[in-house]
Amino acid sequence: MADDVLTPAADDECYRCGYVLRGIDDEHPCPECGLLARRSRRATDELHLTRPRWLRRVSRGTNLMLAAVVMLGASPVIALVLTQLGHAMLPLRAAWVVPLLPMIAPGIVALLVLAGAWLLASREGYGPADRADRWRRAFLRFAAVAPLVGVVCFTIQHYLRFNGGFWGVYDRGLNPMMIGMLAAALASMPLPFLLFAQLRGVARRARSAHLTEHCTIVGIGASCAVAYALLIAFIVLFRQHWGLDRHWIDRSIPGMTLQLIMGVTSILFALWSTYLLSRLAVALSRASRELRQGWRNDDRAAASPIVASPAGA
């Protein structure tokens, strides 16, 4: 969904079955599947002219992203509760499970992000739109894999340390799991920007200037906040190489100031993202229902016992 206005498809094909509609009036049904011809013709790129199935996928993807943000905020509490329950209820022979319990919530968050991004980056089935944003959709899916990679690497490292499974170079400096986490963190930096850029295209097509503007601000701001957090992590990781005390980040005024800024920005963009995704989830769910109803009303095959209606587009 590029920001430019899209032009109608030159081949004038039916959205549902691909039948060439040249010469067929807008108010006449497709001879092949019975869908009114006007449903397959787009004078503009407005959202109410798209396919119901694609809009439903976008709506579900937005819901998954909202669930991921909410789950991320609750993950510290969930991790604490699961750890306490694990210590209290698991027998000694199952103690190896305890270090895995705090990673259940982050793992679910990573899976929700991946599933949501996959749905949001799905092809619309309309050539001009799919060509206009194909690279953004590809990068969004690639970046969405990074949080899951990071969670898996951290879980493995935490489990091996807890159970004494590191040997030699694996328990010193940049071990393989640490390198995997750093690579995943770097790849995750553009994820908020790509996510809200994709949603910005949807909001623009819905003619919502308010949501479009917020998507731009939150996308850029959240990616900058992630980059800032990675910078602090980099400083902490290599503090000894720069002559900093091991407790510099916790006890010095500059270190605590950096942490305060990170905390404030994280909370701000977490709340802003939750608000924006909630608004988009409600709007897209309503738009998806209305579009499906409109297509059902324009489906002449449904009212005809002769023409069988294929699967909806």
KOLVO-285434 format. One record per residue (C-alpha): x, y, z. Coordinates in steps of 0.001 Angstrom, whole numbers, padded with zeros to 6 digits, m for minus. Layout:
N
R;X;Y;Z;
...
//
This chain:
313
R;000000;000000;000000;
R;002077;002857;m001218;
R;001077;006395;m000436;
R;000424;007137;m004087;
R;m003078;006717;m005477;
R;m003363;003444;m007307;
R;m004847;003128;m010751;
R;m007314;000429;m011761;
R;m005945;m002805;m013150;
R;m005489;m002605;m016900;
R;m006686;m006160;m017521;
R;m010044;m005525;m015787;
R;m010308;m008984;m014238;
R;m012855;m010236;m011733;
R;m011468;m010152;m008206;
R;m013008;m013489;m007334;
R;m012428;m015732;m010343;
R;m010166;m013774;m012729;
R;m012698;m013584;m015578;
R;m011981;m010690;m017983;
R;m014731;m008118;m017485;
R;m014181;m005930;m020556;
R;m017484;m004744;m021947;
R;m019473;m005755;m018868;
R;m021338;m002939;m017117;
R;m020601;m002219;m013449;
R;m024084;m003283;m012367;
R;m023929;m006614;m014205;
R;m022538;m009750;m012531;
R;m019473;m011625;m013646;
R;m020654;m014404;m016016;
R;m018306;m016861;m014318;
R;m018950;m016375;m010586;
R;m021814;m013889;m010207;
R;m020012;m011082;m008365;
R;m021070;m007612;m009535;
R;m018441;m006170;m011899;
R;m018107;m002950;m009918;
R;m016611;m004887;m007018;
R;m013601;m005710;m009211;
R;m013011;m002187;m010513;
R;m011054;000335;m008479;
R;m011175;004001;m009349;
R;m009153;004732;m006194;
R;m007196;002774;m003590;
R;m009741;003352;m000786;
R;m010027;000525;001704;
R;m013696;m000230;001013;
R;m012749;m001291;m002534;
R;m010352;m004058;m001509;
R;m010931;m007802;m001011;
R;m012746;m008934;002171;
R;m010406;m011861;002740;
R;m007295;m009657;002648;
R;m008847;m007045;004939;
R;m009813;m009813;007357;
R;m006175;m010988;007431;
R;m005008;m007424;008124;
R;m007575;m007112;010922;
R;m006419;m010375;012512;
R;m002782;m009367;012167;
R;m003489;m006102;013978;
R;m005268;m007992;016768;
R;m002255;m010293;017167;
R;000113;m007321;017360;
R;m002091;m005728;020022;
R;m002079;m008994;021987;
R;001739;m009091;021695;
R;002114;m005581;023153;
R;m000247;m006374;026046;
R;001508;m009696;026695;
R;004888;m007971;026632;
R;003773;m005551;029331;
R;002487;m008413;031497;
R;005460;m010747;030874;
R;007509;m009699;033960;
R;004588;m010516;036247;
R;003857;m013758;034394;
R;007529;m014768;034583;
R;007647;m014099;038344;
R;004453;m016046;039008;
R;005528;m019027;036880;
R;008956;m019116;038524;
R;007479;m019067;042016;
R;005008;m021798;041087;
R;007804;m023835;039552;
R;009923;m023672;042699;
R;006947;m024502;044898;
R;005285;m027270;042894;
R;007878;m028993;040703;
R;009765;m031993;042168;
R;013564;m031931;042331;
R;013906;m034221;039326;
R;012084;m031607;037230;
R;014196;m028670;038440;
R;015709;m028342;034964;
R;012374;m026867;033827;
R;012567;m023879;036193;
R;014881;m021702;034034;
R;012555;m022201;031079;
R;009442;m020934;032856;
R;010288;m017176;032739;
R;010737;m017440;028955;
R;007234;m018730;028254;
R;005690;m015243;028090;
R;008453;m013701;025889;
R;008210;m016751;023637;
R;004467;m016228;023220;
R;005102;m012532;022483;
R;007634;m013421;019781;
R;005229;m015911;018190;
R;002387;m013357;018236;
R;004635;m010773;016570;
R;005691;m013239;013876;
R;002120;m014369;013167;
R;000795;m010790;013168;
R;003519;m009539;010834;
R;002964;m012486;008494;
R;m000730;m011611;008177;
R;m000126;m007871;007819;
R;002451;m008480;005085;
R;000243;m010814;003037;
R;m000395;m010034;m000617;
R;m003600;m008174;m001353;
R;m004063;m009824;m004729;
R;m004174;m006469;m006523;
R;m001137;m005964;m008752;
R;m000417;m002221;m008309;
R;m000696;m002407;m004495;
R;001348;m005586;m004211;
R;004127;m004196;m006404;
R;004174;m000852;m004574;
R;004910;m002279;m001118;
R;006487;m005661;m001845;
R;009869;m004719;m000348;
R;008334;m003312;002809;
R;006273;m006465;003276;
R;009352;m008641;002743;
R;011448;m006641;005239;
R;008602;m006691;007767;
R;008440;m010478;007685;
R;012216;m010751;007928;
R;012394;m008376;010919;
R;009524;m010210;012639;
R;011617;m013384;012819;
R;014313;m011607;014862;
R;012458;m011467;018240;
R;011842;m015221;018110;
R;015518;m015873;017324;
R;016543;m013642;020227;
R;014192;m015386;022666;
R;015412;m018832;021587;
R;019082;m017834;021981;
R;018485;m016276;025404;
R;016505;m019312;026565;
R;019270;m021693;025508;
R;021941;m019587;027204;
R;019918;m019222;030394;
R;019164;m022943;030481;
R;022809;m023959;029927;
R;024078;m021592;032604;
R;021474;m022807;035086;
R;022339;m026441;034440;
R;026112;m025989;034065;
R;026108;m026804;030371;
R;028612;m024210;029105;
R;032144;m025304;028269;
R;035249;m023302;027406;
R;034561;m020401;025048;
R;030812;m020829;025474;
R;030843;m019301;028949;
R;033185;m016380;028206;
R;032690;m013125;026336;
R;030704;m013227;023117;
R;029585;m016845;023079;
R;027450;m018090;020153;
R;024169;m017461;021975;
R;025227;m013905;022804;
R;026127;m013275;019167;
R;022720;m014625;018145;
R;020972;m012299;020603;
R;022922;m009266;019394;
R;022150;m010083;015760;
R;018461;m010545;016610;
R;018390;m007254;018525;
R;019914;m005358;015593;
R;017476;m006969;013156;
R;014560;m006026;015463;
R;015372;m002297;015408;
R;013406;m001472;012220;
R;010479;m003733;013193;
R;008278;m001027;014829;
R;008929;001357;011940;
R;008045;m001288;009317;
R;004998;m002431;011258;
R;003484;001014;011653;
R;004485;001988;008108;
R;002375;m000932;006897;
R;m000501;000091;009160;
R;m000056;003703;008051;
R;m000795;002626;004492;
R;m003993;000938;005669;
R;m005039;003989;007730;
R;m004354;006315;004798;
R;m006540;004198;002548;
R;m009273;004391;005201;
R;m008946;008192;004926;
R;m008060;008578;008610;
R;m005549;011446;008871;
R;m005451;011048;012672;
R;m004379;007392;012627;
R;m002034;007984;009701;
R;m000145;010684;011596;
R;000049;008613;014780;
R;001390;005592;012883;
R;004229;007728;011534;
R;005174;009132;014951;
R;004904;005850;016847;
R;006772;003877;014184;
R;009759;006222;014122;
R;009740;006831;017874;
R;009476;003161;018846;
R;012334;002165;016534;
R;014470;004971;018003;
R;013598;003739;021516;
R;014716;000211;020586;
R;017964;001592;019159;
R;018532;003602;022360;
R;017997;000490;024515;
R;020496;m001416;022378;
R;023015;001401;022804;
R;022739;001141;026593;
R;023097;m002644;026389;
R;026213;m002175;024240;
R;027698;000231;026807;
R;027010;m002210;029653;
R;028430;m005132;027710;
R;031724;m003395;026875;
R;031995;m001094;029905;
R;035239;m002645;031109;
R;036940;m001914;027777;
R;036164;001778;028341;
R;037368;001818;031936;
R;033886;001948;033498;
R;033064;000310;036805;
R;030945;m002855;036645;
R;028218;m001084;038655;
R;028454;002133;036605;
R;025000;001729;035053;
R;023346;001197;038478;
R;025197;003609;040761;
R;026526;006514;038719;
R;024403;009562;037908;
R;024978;009279;034108;
R;024129;005578;034178;
R;020934;006063;036182;
R;019964;008985;033935;
R;020306;006772;030870;
R;018134;004136;032545;
R;015511;006707;033505;
R;015291;008000;029936;
R;015005;004451;028622;
R;012261;003599;031123;
R;010204;006714;030362;
R;010448;006305;026575;
R;009657;002586;026784;
R;006518;003194;028837;
R;005457;006105;026607;
R;005698;004208;023332;
R;004259;001024;024858;
R;001140;002918;025932;
R;000977;004843;022651;
R;001335;001638;020644;
R;m001398;m000026;022685;
R;m003747;002909;022105;
R;m003008;003050;018379;
R;m003275;m000699;017805;
R;m006548;m000753;019774;
R;m008003;001984;017569;
R;m006838;000240;014414;
R;m008087;m003165;015578;
R;m011591;m001824;016215;
R;m011698;000162;012957;
R;m010390;m002697;010811;
R;m012714;m005247;012405;
R;m015708;m003017;011649;
R;m014493;m002306;008104;
R;m013929;m006023;007476;
R;m017480;m006914;008563;
R;m018996;m004144;006453;
R;m016969;m005151;003401;
R;m017955;m008816;003702;
R;m021598;m007786;004010;
R;m021284;m005567;000944;
R;m019808;m008402;m001094;
R;m022563;m010756;000023;
R;m025140;m008193;m001086;
R;m023439;m007930;m004491;
R;m023097;m011685;m004971;
R;m025669;m012616;m007604;
R;m024492;m016229;m007614;
R;m025764;m016677;m004063;
R;m029294;m015896;m005233;
R;m029060;m018106;m008315;
R;m029425;m021895;m008120;
R;m027703;m022226;m011488;
R;m024378;m020484;m010852;
R;m022310;m021967;m008052;
R;m020494;m019395;m005972;
R;m016801;m020174;m005530;
R;m014841;m019304;m002438;
R;m014970;m015596;m001628;
R;m012029;m013473;m002647;
//
